[in-house]
Amino acid sequence: MGTKSVRLDDDVYDYIEAHKRDDETFSDAVARLTRRSSITDLAGLLNSEDVETMRDAIDEADEADAEEVREVRERLRDS
């Protein structure tokens, strides 16, 4: 793989240098800091208890939404 020289403003260079990890080259740091996030970056972020709590909250919200839809449907039928 080849190399290229690039010009960076001092503030950009300082930012990269401040966020560069000890085990990274400057190129590694630039690659990491400029790559797009992926959904796989979230893997392992939540533990199973957090996931279960979120699923329960989603299920409750879905039930509440379904009930509201049923109520609106009944009101429209009665009108």
ROKE-474128 format. One record per residue (C-alpha): residue number from 1; residue in one letter; chain; y, x, z negated. Coordinates in pm, 1 decimal, m for minus. Layout:
residues N
r n->NUM | res->A | chain->A | c2->Y | c1->X | c3->Z
...
//
This chain:
residues 79
r n->1 | res->M | chain->A | c2->0.0 | c1->0.0 | c3->0.0
r n->2 | res->G | chain->A | c2->340.8 | c1->134.5 | c3->92.7
r n->3 | res->T | chain->A | c2->658.6 | c1->144.3 | c3->m109.1
r n->4 | res->K | chain->A | c2->1013.1 | c1->27.1 | c3->m45.9
r n->5 | res->S | chain->A | c2->1341.8 | c1->117.8 | c3->m203.9
r n->6 | res->V | chain->A | c2->1562.8 | c1->m171.3 | c3->m310.1
r n->7 | res->R | chain->A | c2->1908.4 | c1->m192.2 | c3->m460.3
r n->8 | res->L | chain->A | c2->1948.0 | c1->m395.5 | c3->m775.5
r n->9 | res->D | chain->A | c2->2261.4 | c1->m494.5 | c3->m959.8
r n->10 | res->D | chain->A | c2->2277.8 | c1->m334.8 | c3->m1302.9
r n->11 | res->D | chain->A | c2->2227.5 | c1->m666.7 | c3->m1481.5
r n->12 | res->V | chain->A | c2->1913.8 | c1->m743.3 | c3->m1278.2
r n->13 | res->Y | chain->A | c2->1772.7 | c1->m397.5 | c3->m1344.0
r n->14 | res->D | chain->A | c2->1848.8 | c1->m431.6 | c3->m1716.2
r n->15 | res->Y | chain->A | c2->1674.9 | c1->m770.0 | c3->m1725.5
r n->16 | res->I | chain->A | c2->1360.7 | c1->m634.0 | c3->m1560.8
r n->17 | res->E | chain->A | c2->1360.7 | c1->m328.7 | c3->m1781.8
r n->18 | res->A | chain->A | c2->1402.2 | c1->m541.6 | c3->m2095.6
r n->19 | res->H | chain->A | c2->1111.4 | c1->m767.8 | c3->m1995.8
r n->20 | res->K | chain->A | c2->880.3 | c1->m493.5 | c3->m1869.2
r n->21 | res->R | chain->A | c2->568.3 | c1->m456.8 | c3->m2078.0
r n->22 | res->D | chain->A | c2->467.4 | c1->m114.4 | c3->m2204.2
r n->23 | res->D | chain->A | c2->155.6 | c1->m108.6 | c3->m1988.8
r n->24 | res->E | chain->A | c2->335.5 | c1->m216.8 | c3->m1667.5
r n->25 | res->T | chain->A | c2->494.3 | c1->m23.3 | c3->m1390.6
r n->26 | res->F | chain->A | c2->834.2 | c1->m143.5 | c3->m1275.3
r n->27 | res->S | chain->A | c2->665.1 | c1->m295.0 | c3->m967.6
r n->28 | res->D | chain->A | c2->414.5 | c1->m476.4 | c3->m1190.5
r n->29 | res->A | chain->A | c2->700.2 | c1->m619.2 | c3->m1395.4
r n->30 | res->V | chain->A | c2->888.0 | c1->m738.0 | c3->m1085.3
r n->31 | res->A | chain->A | c2->570.7 | c1->m900.6 | c3->m949.3
r n->32 | res->R | chain->A | c2->500.3 | c1->m1077.5 | c3->m1279.2
r n->33 | res->L | chain->A | c2->858.5 | c1->m1192.6 | c3->m1332.9
r n->34 | res->T | chain->A | c2->899.3 | c1->m1327.5 | c3->m980.2
r n->35 | res->R | chain->A | c2->563.9 | c1->m1498.3 | c3->m926.4
r n->36 | res->R | chain->A | c2->544.4 | c1->m1874.8 | c3->m928.0
r n->37 | res->S | chain->A | c2->375.2 | c1->m2041.2 | c3->m1220.0
r n->38 | res->S | chain->A | c2->36.3 | c1->m2196.7 | c3->m1171.6
r n->39 | res->I | chain->A | c2->m132.6 | c1->m2477.8 | c3->m1358.6
r n->40 | res->T | chain->A | c2->m398.6 | c1->m2225.7 | c3->m1455.6
r n->41 | res->D | chain->A | c2->m134.2 | c1->m2039.8 | c3->m1656.4
r n->42 | res->L | chain->A | c2->m159.1 | c1->m2327.4 | c3->m1904.8
r n->43 | res->A | chain->A | c2->m530.2 | c1->m2271.1 | c3->m1969.9
r n->44 | res->G | chain->A | c2->m597.2 | c1->m2222.4 | c3->m2339.4
r n->45 | res->L | chain->A | c2->m248.3 | c1->m2332.0 | c3->m2441.5
r n->46 | res->L | chain->A | c2->m373.5 | c1->m2632.4 | c3->m2640.4
r n->47 | res->N | chain->A | c2->m662.7 | c1->m2646.7 | c3->m2880.3
r n->48 | res->S | chain->A | c2->m917.0 | c1->m2930.3 | c3->m2868.2
r n->49 | res->E | chain->A | c2->m747.0 | c1->m3118.5 | c3->m3152.8
r n->50 | res->D | chain->A | c2->m414.2 | c1->m3116.1 | c3->m2965.7
r n->51 | res->V | chain->A | c2->m587.4 | c1->m3236.0 | c3->m2649.2
r n->52 | res->E | chain->A | c2->m759.7 | c1->m3520.6 | c3->m2835.5
r n->53 | res->T | chain->A | c2->m429.2 | c1->m3625.2 | c3->m2995.7
r n->54 | res->M | chain->A | c2->m262.7 | c1->m3631.5 | c3->m2654.7
r n->55 | res->R | chain->A | c2->m549.8 | c1->m3829.5 | c3->m2500.8
r n->56 | res->D | chain->A | c2->m529.4 | c1->m4085.3 | c3->m2782.4
r n->57 | res->A | chain->A | c2->m153.1 | c1->m4120.2 | c3->m2732.0
r n->58 | res->I | chain->A | c2->m200.3 | c1->m4166.8 | c3->m2356.8
r n->59 | res->D | chain->A | c2->m472.5 | c1->m4427.1 | c3->m2413.1
r n->60 | res->E | chain->A | c2->m247.9 | c1->m4618.0 | c3->m2657.1
r n->61 | res->A | chain->A | c2->42.8 | c1->m4608.3 | c3->m2411.8
r n->62 | res->D | chain->A | c2->m184.5 | c1->m4729.7 | c3->m2131.2
r n->63 | res->E | chain->A | c2->m302.1 | c1->m5020.3 | c3->m2346.9
r n->64 | res->A | chain->A | c2->55.1 | c1->m5110.9 | c3->m2439.9
r n->65 | res->D | chain->A | c2->156.4 | c1->m5101.5 | c3->m2072.5
r n->66 | res->A | chain->A | c2->m140.2 | c1->m5316.9 | c3->m1973.2
r n->67 | res->E | chain->A | c2->m54.4 | c1->m5569.7 | c3->m2243.9
r n->68 | res->E | chain->A | c2->306.0 | c1->m5583.7 | c3->m2128.7
r n->69 | res->V | chain->A | c2->193.1 | c1->m5643.7 | c3->m1770.3
r n->70 | res->R | chain->A | c2->m32.9 | c1->m5927.9 | c3->m1888.8
r n->71 | res->E | chain->A | c2->256.2 | c1->m6084.8 | c3->m2081.5
r n->72 | res->V | chain->A | c2->492.4 | c1->m6063.6 | c3->m1783.5
r n->73 | res->R | chain->A | c2->223.9 | c1->m6211.8 | c3->m1556.3
r n->74 | res->E | chain->A | c2->175.7 | c1->m6503.6 | c3->m1796.6
r n->75 | res->R | chain->A | c2->551.7 | c1->m6565.9 | c3->m1819.2
r n->76 | res->L | chain->A | c2->578.1 | c1->m6567.3 | c3->m1441.0
r n->77 | res->R | chain->A | c2->290.5 | c1->m6813.8 | c3->m1412.9
r n->78 | res->D | chain->A | c2->453.9 | c1->m7045.5 | c3->m1665.6
r n->79 | res->S | chain->A | c2->790.4 | c1->m7041.4 | c3->m1483.9
//
